[in-house]
Amino acid sequence: MSIKLVLLKSGEDIISDLTEMVVGEGENRVVVGYFFTKPCVVKMRTTEESKDKSYQISLFPWLPLSKDTKVPVINDWVITIVEPIDTLREMYENDVLKKKNDQTASAAEQSDLVISN
C-alpha cells in the first residue's frame, strides 16, 4: 500500500492508495500514469472560531458516481506526488480504507480533522 497526496492539473488535492501504470520492462519501463484506489478529494478550510491558524480537513469521494474503486489517471494530469502528513494519512486509512462502502458515503459521513499550526 502506498498512500500518497497528489496535486492534479485541475487544482484538486487527491489522497489515494497509489500504484504506477507502466509500459515495458527493464530499461524500457516507462510510467505512463497511475491507478488511484479509493481516491478522495481533500478539502481544507480555516476554522472561524479559532484565532490561531487552524484548518479543518474533510475527505470527499472523488468521482462519487462511479462504480470503480480503481481509477486510472494519465501522467500528464499529475503535477506532483507527496507524502501526506501523518494525521491525514490516518484519517484516510480509518475513514476510507477501512469502510466497506466509502465510495457511496455522503459528505456528512466523512469525518473532519482540525490541524493547528
OpenMM code with the backbone's topology and positions (N, CA, C; nanometers):
from openmm import Vec3, app, unit

residues = "MET SER ILE LYS LEU VAL LEU LEU LYS SER GLY GLU ASP ILE ILE SER ASP LEU THR GLU MET VAL VAL GLY GLU GLY GLU ASN ARG VAL VAL VAL GLY TYR PHE PHE THR LYS PRO CYS VAL VAL LYS MET ARG THR THR GLU GLU SER LYS ASP LYS SER TYR GLN ILE SER LEU PHE PRO TRP LEU PRO LEU SER LYS ASP THR LYS VAL PRO VAL ILE ASN ASP TRP VAL ILE THR ILE VAL GLU PRO ILE ASP THR LEU ARG GLU MET TYR GLU ASN ASP VAL LEU LYS LYS LYS ASN ASP GLN THR ALA SER ALA ALA GLU GLN SER ASP LEU VAL ILE SER ASN".split()
positions = [
    Vec3(0.0850, -0.1164, 0.0000),
    Vec3(0.0000, 0.0000, 0.0000),
    Vec3(0.0903, 0.1236, 0.0000),
    Vec3(0.0548, 0.2177, -0.0859),
    Vec3(0.1312, 0.3412, -0.0968),
    Vec3(0.0339, 0.4600, -0.0983),
    Vec3(0.0067, 0.5124, 0.0187),
    Vec3(-0.0873, 0.6241, 0.0290),
    Vec3(-0.0126, 0.7530, 0.0004),
    Vec3(-0.0615, 0.8260, -0.1001),
    Vec3(0.0038, 0.9496, -0.1429),
    Vec3(-0.0983, 1.0616, -0.1558),
    Vec3(-0.0479, 1.1845, -0.1474),
    Vec3(-0.1262, 1.3043, -0.1727),
    Vec3(-0.0825, 1.3559, -0.3085),
    Vec3(-0.1792, 1.3739, -0.3986),
    Vec3(-0.1486, 1.4089, -0.5369),
    Vec3(-0.2155, 1.5420, -0.5718),
    Vec3(-0.1381, 1.6310, -0.6338),
    Vec3(-0.1945, 1.7548, -0.6861),
    Vec3(-0.2132, 1.7365, -0.8358),
    Vec3(-0.3385, 1.7545, -0.8818),
    Vec3(-0.3700, 1.7397, -1.0236),
    Vec3(-0.3698, 1.8750, -1.0934),
    Vec3(-0.3606, 1.8735, -1.2256),
    Vec3(-0.3675, 1.9966, -1.3050),
    Vec3(-0.4949, 2.0745, -1.2775),
    Vec3(-0.6000, 2.0068, -1.2423),
    Vec3(-0.7286, 2.0710, -1.2137),
    Vec3(-0.7254, 2.1513, -1.0837),
    Vec3(-0.6183, 2.1337, -1.0046),
    Vec3(-0.6071, 2.2014, -0.8764),
    Vec3(-0.6584, 2.1181, -0.7604),
    Vec3(-0.7098, 2.0005, -0.7892),
    Vec3(-0.7629, 1.9133, -0.6842),
    Vec3(-0.6484, 1.8441, -0.6100),
    Vec3(-0.6632, 1.8364, -0.4774),
    Vec3(-0.5740, 1.7559, -0.3941),
    Vec3(-0.6441, 1.6232, -0.3722),
    Vec3(-0.5791, 1.5146, -0.4132),
    Vec3(-0.6378, 1.3813, -0.4033),
    Vec3(-0.5495, 1.2964, -0.3131),
    Vec3(-0.6112, 1.2284, -0.2175),
    Vec3(-0.5384, 1.1293, -0.1390),
    Vec3(-0.5884, 0.9930, -0.1842),
    Vec3(-0.4930, 0.9011, -0.2041),
    Vec3(-0.5299, 0.7718, -0.2599),
    Vec3(-0.4218, 0.6686, -0.2305),
    Vec3(-0.4619, 0.5429, -0.2392),
    Vec3(-0.3658, 0.4343, -0.2424),
    Vec3(-0.3203, 0.4291, -0.3884),
    Vec3(-0.1949, 0.4590, -0.4133),
    Vec3(-0.1442, 0.4831, -0.5484),
    Vec3(-0.0551, 0.3702, -0.5978),
    Vec3(-0.0755, 0.3291, -0.7226),
    Vec3(0.0159, 0.2366, -0.7893),
    Vec3(0.0473, 0.2912, -0.9278),
    Vec3(0.1649, 0.2583, -0.9773),
    Vec3(0.2074, 0.3081, -1.1078),
    Vec3(0.1454, 0.2282, -1.2211),
    Vec3(0.1136, 0.2977, -1.3301),
    Vec3(0.0683, 0.2359, -1.4541),
    Vec3(0.1909, 0.2376, -1.5461),
    Vec3(0.2464, 0.1204, -1.5754),
    Vec3(0.3715, 0.1143, -1.6514),
    Vec3(0.3541, 0.0414, -1.7839),
    Vec3(0.4430, 0.0774, -1.8760),
    Vec3(0.4505, 0.0117, -2.0059),
    Vec3(0.5952, -0.0313, -2.0241),
    Vec3(0.6160, -0.1527, -2.0721),
    Vec3(0.7507, -0.2021, -2.0956),
    Vec3(0.8094, -0.2683, -1.9729),
    Vec3(0.9305, -0.3206, -1.9925),
    Vec3(1.0002, -0.3906, -1.8845),
    Vec3(1.1462, -0.3508, -1.8820),
    Vec3(1.2096, -0.3711, -1.7680),
    Vec3(1.3524, -0.3437, -1.7542),
    Vec3(1.3868, -0.1993, -1.7836),
    Vec3(1.4878, -0.1788, -1.8694),
    Vec3(1.5311, -0.0438, -1.9048),
    Vec3(1.4272, 0.0301, -1.9881),
    Vec3(1.3380, -0.0429, -2.0528),
    Vec3(1.2329, 0.0181, -2.1352),
    Vec3(1.1062, 0.0502, -2.0568),
    Vec3(1.1103, 0.0292, -1.9247),
    Vec3(0.9942, 0.0538, -1.8382),
    Vec3(0.9672, 0.2036, -1.8286),
    Vec3(0.8421, 0.2440, -1.8601),
    Vec3(0.8027, 0.3852, -1.8559),
    Vec3(0.6720, 0.3979, -1.7782),
    Vec3(0.6695, 0.4925, -1.6834),
    Vec3(0.5466, 0.5211, -1.6094),
    Vec3(0.4612, 0.6125, -1.6963),
    Vec3(0.3412, 0.5651, -1.7323),
    Vec3(0.2514, 0.6433, -1.8190),
    Vec3(0.1339, 0.7025, -1.7420),
    Vec3(0.1203, 0.6623, -1.6167),
    Vec3(0.0110, 0.7128, -1.5345),
    Vec3(0.0082, 0.6407, -1.4023),
    Vec3(-0.1050, 0.6576, -1.3340),
    Vec3(-0.1204, 0.5990, -1.2011),
    Vec3(-0.2603, 0.5440, -1.1844),
    Vec3(-0.2724, 0.4437, -1.0989),
    Vec3(-0.4019, 0.3930, -1.0581),
    Vec3(-0.4291, 0.4474, -0.9184),
    Vec3(-0.5392, 0.5211, -0.9044),
    Vec3(-0.5815, 0.5735, -0.7755),
    Vec3(-0.6862, 0.4778, -0.7206),
    Vec3(-0.6561, 0.4113, -0.6106),
    Vec3(-0.7510, 0.3212, -0.5479),
    Vec3(-0.8198, 0.3943, -0.4336),
    Vec3(-0.9535, 0.3965, -0.4377),
    Vec3(-1.0370, 0.4657, -0.3398),
    Vec3(-0.9931, 0.6112, -0.3212),
    Vec3(-0.9878, 0.6879, -0.4303),
    Vec3(-0.9416, 0.8270, -0.4202),
    Vec3(-1.0431, 0.9184, -0.3534),
    Vec3(-0.9916, 1.0158, -0.2781),
    Vec3(-1.0741, 1.1162, -0.2126),
    Vec3(-1.0157, 1.2548, -0.2356),
    Vec3(-1.1043, 1.3507, -0.2536),
    Vec3(-1.0641, 1.4900, -0.2626),
    Vec3(-1.0432, 1.5403, -0.1202),
    Vec3(-0.9340, 1.6117, -0.0992),
    Vec3(-0.9043, 1.6708, 0.0309),
    Vec3(-0.9461, 1.8173, 0.0252),
    Vec3(-1.0376, 1.8560, 0.1128),
    Vec3(-1.0833, 1.9951, 0.1224),
    Vec3(-1.0326, 2.0529, 0.2536),
    Vec3(-0.9723, 2.1707, 0.2449),
    Vec3(-0.9185, 2.2349, 0.3636),
    Vec3(-0.9769, 2.3753, 0.3747),
    Vec3(-1.0217, 2.4092, 0.4954),
    Vec3(-1.0736, 2.5438, 0.5186),
    Vec3(-1.0338, 2.5874, 0.6593),
    Vec3(-1.0217, 2.7186, 0.6769),
    Vec3(-0.9853, 2.7708, 0.8084),
    Vec3(-1.1061, 2.7633, 0.8995),
    Vec3(-1.0789, 2.7425, 1.0258),
    Vec3(-1.1882, 2.7387, 1.1231),
    Vec3(-1.2184, 2.8804, 1.1692),
    Vec3(-1.3450, 2.9150, 1.1743),
    Vec3(-1.3868, 3.0506, 1.2082),
    Vec3(-1.3721, 3.0825, 1.3560),
    Vec3(-1.3900, 2.9839, 1.4412),
    Vec3(-1.3889, 3.0105, 1.5850),
    Vec3(-1.2482, 3.0229, 1.6428),
    Vec3(-1.1483, 2.9916, 1.5642),
    Vec3(-1.0119, 2.9939, 1.6150),
    Vec3(-0.9345, 3.1136, 1.5611),
    Vec3(-0.8594, 3.1794, 1.6508),
    Vec3(-0.7774, 3.2931, 1.6081),
    Vec3(-0.6407, 3.2464, 1.5603),
    Vec3(-0.5993, 3.1276, 1.6023),
    Vec3(-0.4729, 3.0751, 1.5507),
    Vec3(-0.4962, 3.0161, 1.4120),
    Vec3(-0.3918, 2.9716, 1.3506),
    Vec3(-0.4048, 2.9208, 1.2142),
    Vec3(-0.4422, 2.7730, 1.2170),
    Vec3(-0.5703, 2.7468, 1.2375),
    Vec3(-0.6231, 2.6112, 1.2386),
    Vec3(-0.6981, 2.5853, 1.1092),
    Vec3(-0.6923, 2.4618, 1.0654),
    Vec3(-0.7604, 2.4222, 0.9431),
    Vec3(-0.8476, 2.3010, 0.9709),
    Vec3(-0.9600, 2.2974, 0.9051),
    Vec3(-1.0469, 2.1807, 0.9123),
    Vec3(-1.0331, 2.1084, 0.7790),
    Vec3(-1.0048, 1.9802, 0.7866),
    Vec3(-0.9849, 1.8997, 0.6660),
    Vec3(-1.0970, 1.7982, 0.6553),
    Vec3(-1.1552, 1.7888, 0.5356),
    Vec3(-1.2602, 1.6912, 0.5079),
    Vec3(-1.2223, 1.6103, 0.3846),
    Vec3(-1.2636, 1.4853, 0.3827),
    Vec3(-1.2424, 1.3979, 0.2672),
    Vec3(-1.3759, 1.3702, 0.2004),
    Vec3(-1.3769, 1.3799, 0.0677),
    Vec3(-1.4959, 1.3508, -0.0106),
    Vec3(-1.4568, 1.2545, -0.1221),
    Vec3(-1.5413, 1.1569, -0.1522),
    Vec3(-1.5085, 1.0647, -0.2613),
    Vec3(-1.4864, 1.1413, -0.3923),
    Vec3(-1.3812, 1.1045, -0.4640),
    Vec3(-1.3539, 1.1606, -0.5957),
    Vec3(-1.4269, 1.0718, -0.6965),
    Vec3(-1.5014, 1.1302, -0.7865),
    Vec3(-1.5867, 1.0570, -0.8810),
    Vec3(-1.6887, 0.9708, -0.8062),
    Vec3(-1.7708, 1.0315, -0.7234),
    Vec3(-1.8617, 0.9556, -0.6378),
    Vec3(-1.9696, 0.8778, -0.7122),
    Vec3(-1.9940, 0.9088, -0.8379),
    Vec3(-2.0977, 0.8377, -0.9129),
    Vec3(-2.0438, 0.7182, -0.9907),
    Vec3(-1.9156, 0.6917, -0.9773),
    Vec3(-1.8542, 0.5780, -1.0453),
    Vec3(-1.8627, 0.4525, -0.9587),
    Vec3(-1.8811, 0.3374, -1.0234),
    Vec3(-1.8763, 0.2092, -0.9522),
    Vec3(-1.7322, 0.1664, -0.9267),
    Vec3(-1.6394, 0.2219, -1.0050),
    Vec3(-1.4988, 0.1825, -0.9958),
    Vec3(-1.4339, 0.2326, -0.8680),
    Vec3(-1.3554, 0.1468, -0.8055),
    Vec3(-1.2778, 0.1892, -0.6893),
    Vec3(-1.1320, 0.2120, -0.7281),
    Vec3(-1.0945, 0.1735, -0.8494),
    Vec3(-0.9585, 0.1916, -0.9005),
    Vec3(-0.9688, 0.2759, -1.0272),
    Vec3(-0.9154, 0.3992, -1.0222),
    Vec3(-0.9321, 0.4945, -1.1312),
    Vec3(-0.7968, 0.5212, -1.1978),
    Vec3(-0.7863, 0.4998, -1.3302),
    Vec3(-0.6611, 0.5312, -1.3999),
    Vec3(-0.6514, 0.6816, -1.4278),
    Vec3(-0.5323, 0.7385, -1.4050),
    Vec3(-0.5064, 0.8798, -1.4318),
    Vec3(-0.3753, 0.8883, -1.5094),
    Vec3(-0.3792, 0.9558, -1.6248),
    Vec3(-0.2578, 0.9643, -1.7057),
    Vec3(-0.1573, 1.0605, -1.6424),
    Vec3(-0.0304, 1.0356, -1.6710),
    Vec3(0.0813, 1.1112, -1.6178),
    Vec3(0.0670, 1.2616, -1.6387),
    Vec3(0.0133, 1.3001, -1.7521),
    Vec3(0.0036, 1.4400, -1.7900),
    Vec3(-0.0826, 1.5225, -1.6947),
    Vec3(-0.1718, 1.4601, -1.6206),
    Vec3(-0.2619, 1.5323, -1.5299),
    Vec3(-0.2068, 1.5464, -1.3895),
    Vec3(-0.0950, 1.4814, -1.3628),
    Vec3(-0.0351, 1.4841, -1.2292),
    Vec3(0.0733, 1.5914, -1.2244),
    Vec3(0.0585, 1.6847, -1.1286),
    Vec3(0.1613, 1.7879, -1.1110),
    Vec3(0.2689, 1.7391, -1.0153),
    Vec3(0.2263, 1.6868, -0.9000),
    Vec3(0.3235, 1.6359, -0.8038),
    Vec3(0.2592, 1.5308, -0.7147),
    Vec3(0.3438, 1.4454, -0.6572),
    Vec3(0.3017, 1.3405, -0.5647),
    Vec3(0.3879, 1.3540, -0.4403),
    Vec3(0.3226, 1.3647, -0.3234),
    Vec3(0.3954, 1.3819, -0.1982),
    Vec3(0.3383, 1.2896, -0.0909),
    Vec3(0.4130, 1.2807, 0.0191),
    Vec3(0.3669, 1.2059, 0.1355),
    Vec3(0.2679, 1.2932, 0.2126),
    Vec3(0.1508, 1.2407, 0.2499),
    Vec3(0.0581, 1.3189, 0.3327),
    Vec3(0.1092, 1.3271, 0.4766),
    Vec3(0.0651, 1.4301, 0.5494),
    Vec3(0.1009, 1.4372, 0.6903),
    Vec3(0.0380, 1.3174, 0.7619),
    Vec3(0.0956, 1.2802, 0.8742),
    Vec3(0.0521, 1.1590, 0.9451),
    Vec3(-0.0963, 1.1608, 0.9810),
    Vec3(-0.1468, 1.2745, 1.0285),
    Vec3(-0.2867, 1.2801, 1.0696),
    Vec3(-0.3806, 1.2637, 0.9500),
    Vec3(-0.3427, 1.3165, 0.8343),
    Vec3(-0.4239, 1.2991, 0.7136),
    Vec3(-0.4201, 1.1540, 0.6672),
    Vec3(-0.3026, 1.0935, 0.6714),
    Vec3(-0.2887, 0.9515, 0.6343),
    Vec3(-0.3765, 0.8644, 0.7235),
    Vec3(-0.3729, 0.8890, 0.8538),
    Vec3(-0.4528, 0.8103, 0.9478),
    Vec3(-0.6020, 0.8301, 0.9241),
    Vec3(-0.6411, 0.9530, 0.8955),
    Vec3(-0.7816, 0.9818, 0.8655),
    Vec3(-0.8270, 0.9030, 0.7429),
    Vec3(-0.7450, 0.9036, 0.6381),
    Vec3(-0.7770, 0.8305, 0.5151),
    Vec3(-0.7844, 0.6796, 0.5413),
    Vec3(-0.6873, 0.6271, 0.6128),
    Vec3(-0.6861, 0.4839, 0.6425),
    Vec3(-0.8091, 0.4424, 0.7226),
    Vec3(-0.8418, 0.5192, 0.8265),
    Vec3(-0.9527, 0.4830, 0.9150),
    Vec3(-1.0898, 0.5089, 0.8539),
    Vec3(-1.1056, 0.6213, 0.7856),
    Vec3(-1.2383, 0.6609, 0.7367),
    Vec3(-1.2699, 0.6124, 0.5959),
    Vec3(-1.1676, 0.5779, 0.5184),
    Vec3(-1.1920, 0.5382, 0.3797),
    Vec3(-1.1544, 0.3926, 0.3555),
    Vec3(-1.0310, 0.3573, 0.3829),
    Vec3(-0.9857, 0.2215, 0.3515),
    Vec3(-1.0532, 0.1155, 0.4374),
    Vec3(-1.0873, 0.1486, 0.5600),
    Vec3(-1.1494, 0.0501, 0.6490),
    Vec3(-1.3001, 0.0432, 0.6361),
    Vec3(-1.3609, 0.1380, 0.5633),
    Vec3(-1.5051, 0.1324, 0.5389),
    Vec3(-1.5302, 0.0491, 0.4143),
    Vec3(-1.6365, -0.0275, 0.4162),
    Vec3(-1.6667, -0.1138, 0.3018),
    Vec3(-1.7278, -0.0377, 0.1855),
    Vec3(-1.8141, 0.0596, 0.2128),
    Vec3(-1.8846, 0.1303, 0.1062),
    Vec3(-1.8502, 0.2780, 0.1048),
    Vec3(-1.7213, 0.3099, 0.1125),
    Vec3(-1.6823, 0.4508, 0.1223),
    Vec3(-1.7156, 0.5311, -0.0029),
    Vec3(-1.7226, 0.4696, -0.1204),
    Vec3(-1.7498, 0.5444, -0.2431),
    Vec3(-1.8931, 0.5950, -0.2465),
    Vec3(-1.9829, 0.5339, -0.1710),
    Vec3(-2.1208, 0.5808, -0.1703),
    Vec3(-2.1531, 0.6592, -0.0433),
    Vec3(-2.0532, 0.6787, 0.0411),
    Vec3(-2.0755, 0.7539, 0.1642),
    Vec3(-2.1002, 0.9006, 0.1322),
    Vec3(-2.1907, 0.9601, 0.2050),
    Vec3(-2.2186, 1.1014, 0.1825),
    Vec3(-2.1119, 1.1865, 0.2501),
    Vec3(-2.1074, 1.3126, 0.2131),
    Vec3(-2.0111, 1.4043, 0.2727),
    Vec3(-2.0316, 1.4124, 0.4230),
    Vec3(-2.1537, 1.4009, 0.4690),
    Vec3(-2.1831, 1.4083, 0.6119),
    Vec3(-2.1234, 1.2894, 0.6870),
    Vec3(-2.1033, 1.1787, 0.6180),
    Vec3(-2.0473, 1.0607, 0.6820),
    Vec3(-1.8959, 1.0664, 0.6899),
    Vec3(-1.8346, 1.1563, 0.6162),
    Vec3(-1.6899, 1.1692, 0.6204),
    Vec3(-1.6531, 1.2522, 0.7422),
    Vec3(-1.5527, 1.2092, 0.8161),
    Vec3(-1.5146, 1.2845, 0.9353),
    Vec3(-1.4213, 1.3983, 0.8984),
    Vec3(-1.4146, 1.4947, 0.9880),
    Vec3(-1.3299, 1.6112, 0.9693),
    Vec3(-1.2100, 1.6019, 1.0630),
    Vec3(-1.1078, 1.6733, 1.0273),
    Vec3(-0.9851, 1.6777, 1.1050),
    Vec3(-0.9468, 1.8227, 1.1208),
    Vec3(-0.9099, 1.8645, 1.2407),
    Vec3(-0.8661, 2.0021, 1.2638),
    Vec3(-0.7175, 2.0000, 1.2927),
    Vec3(-0.6424, 2.0819, 1.2185),
    Vec3(-0.4970, 2.0894, 1.2340),
    Vec3(-0.4604, 2.2322, 1.2710),
    Vec3(-0.3802, 2.2477, 1.3752),
    Vec3(-0.3329, 2.3797, 1.4160),
    Vec3(-0.1859, 2.3939, 1.3806),
    Vec3(-0.1504, 2.5109, 1.3323),
    Vec3(-0.0094, 2.5383, 1.3010),
    Vec3(0.0572, 2.6112, 1.4142),
] * unit.nanometer
topology = app.Topology()
chain = topology.addChain("A")
for resn in residues:
    res = topology.addResidue(resn, chain)
    for name in ("N", "CA", "C"):
        topology.addAtom(name, app.Element.getBySymbol(name[0]), res)
